[in-house]
Amino acid sequence: MKFSERLHKKLQPIWRKNHAHPFVQGIGDGSLDQNKFRFYMIQDYLYLTEYAKLFALGVMKAEDLETMGKFANLLDATLNEEMSLHREYAKKFGIEESEFENAKPAPTMLAYTHYMLHVGQNGTLADLVAAVLPCTWSYWEIGKELNDIPGAADHEFYGEWIQMYRSDEFGQLAKWLIDLLDTLTEGKPETELSKLEEIFLNTTRFEYMFWEMSYNQEMWPTDE
Ligand SMILES: Cc1ncc(CO)c(N)n1
């Protein structure tokens, strides 16, 4: 069995929870409160700013030019395509891009990005890929599922979000990461695989927490 097939089995219960989450459901049927979405987009902008750095670390850790080039593509796609979606939404909200950039980070966003950066900086290339994969893979899956809801991708407010994550371009990036992880783990001992599985599960759990955080607009519980 490919390592990604093993991971796919493991992540199913959490993915089902993602898809059933009222935030995701609300994007699908257009009923999501726009204030919740705005909170999410701001935190996601901060998230992607850090996430993009993982791809720069991928360039550093890769051992051949082809892999370096692919990570460079991912870095470019994140900063200049995916984050353009957020900048467009900022316009729709009538707020400046700088308001996105200078927003206060929410604790779950901080915990998630810092965990990934820690793994990416201190681990192997396989560790790094295990950490970043749930992000791309789960969004692609959500994008495709929501796209299957009649009219969802044409919704005047949430349609563009669905179109971004269901797109073939985005899917290709996810597929490339999946294949890379399978190649890197071929013939590796169980001790190593279970360590990678744990990293993958942790960021999968963080993905669920990000929906939860956004739905509840969670900041520090101690803030005045
Ligand atoms: C939290 C989060 N996970 C995944 C993606 C997909 O890139 C995103 N934009 N934000």
Ligand as a Chemical Component Dictionary entry (heavy atoms), coordinates in Angstrom:
data_LIG
# 
_chem_comp.id                   LIG 
_chem_comp.type                 NON-POLYMER 
_chem_comp.pdbx_formal_charge   0 
_chem_comp.three_letter_code    LIG 
# 
loop_
_chem_comp_atom.comp_id 
_chem_comp_atom.atom_id 
_chem_comp_atom.alt_atom_id 
_chem_comp_atom.type_symbol 
_chem_comp_atom.charge 
_chem_comp_atom.model_Cartn_x 
_chem_comp_atom.model_Cartn_y 
_chem_comp_atom.model_Cartn_z 
_chem_comp_atom.pdbx_ordinal 
LIG C1 C1 C 0 -5.992 26.869 7.076 1  
LIG C2 C2 C 0 -5.823 26.597 5.629 2  
LIG N1 N1 N 0 -5.592 25.332 5.231 3  
LIG C3 C3 C 0 -5.420 25.058 3.925 4  
LIG C4 C4 C 0 -5.454 26.048 2.967 5  
LIG C5 C5 C 0 -5.273 25.710 1.498 6  
LIG O1 O1 O 0 -4.151 26.320 0.994 7  
LIG C6 C6 C 0 -5.697 27.348 3.427 8  
LIG N2 N2 N 0 -5.779 28.379 2.555 9  
LIG N3 N3 N 0 -5.879 27.591 4.751 10 
# 
loop_
_chem_comp_bond.comp_id 
_chem_comp_bond.atom_id_1 
_chem_comp_bond.atom_id_2 
_chem_comp_bond.value_order 
_chem_comp_bond.pdbx_ordinal 
LIG C1 C2 SING 1  
LIG C2 N1 SING 2  
LIG C2 N3 DOUB 3  
LIG N1 C3 DOUB 4  
LIG C3 C4 SING 5  
LIG C4 C5 SING 6  
LIG C4 C6 DOUB 7  
LIG C5 O1 SING 8  
LIG C6 N2 SING 9  
LIG C6 N3 SING 10 
# 
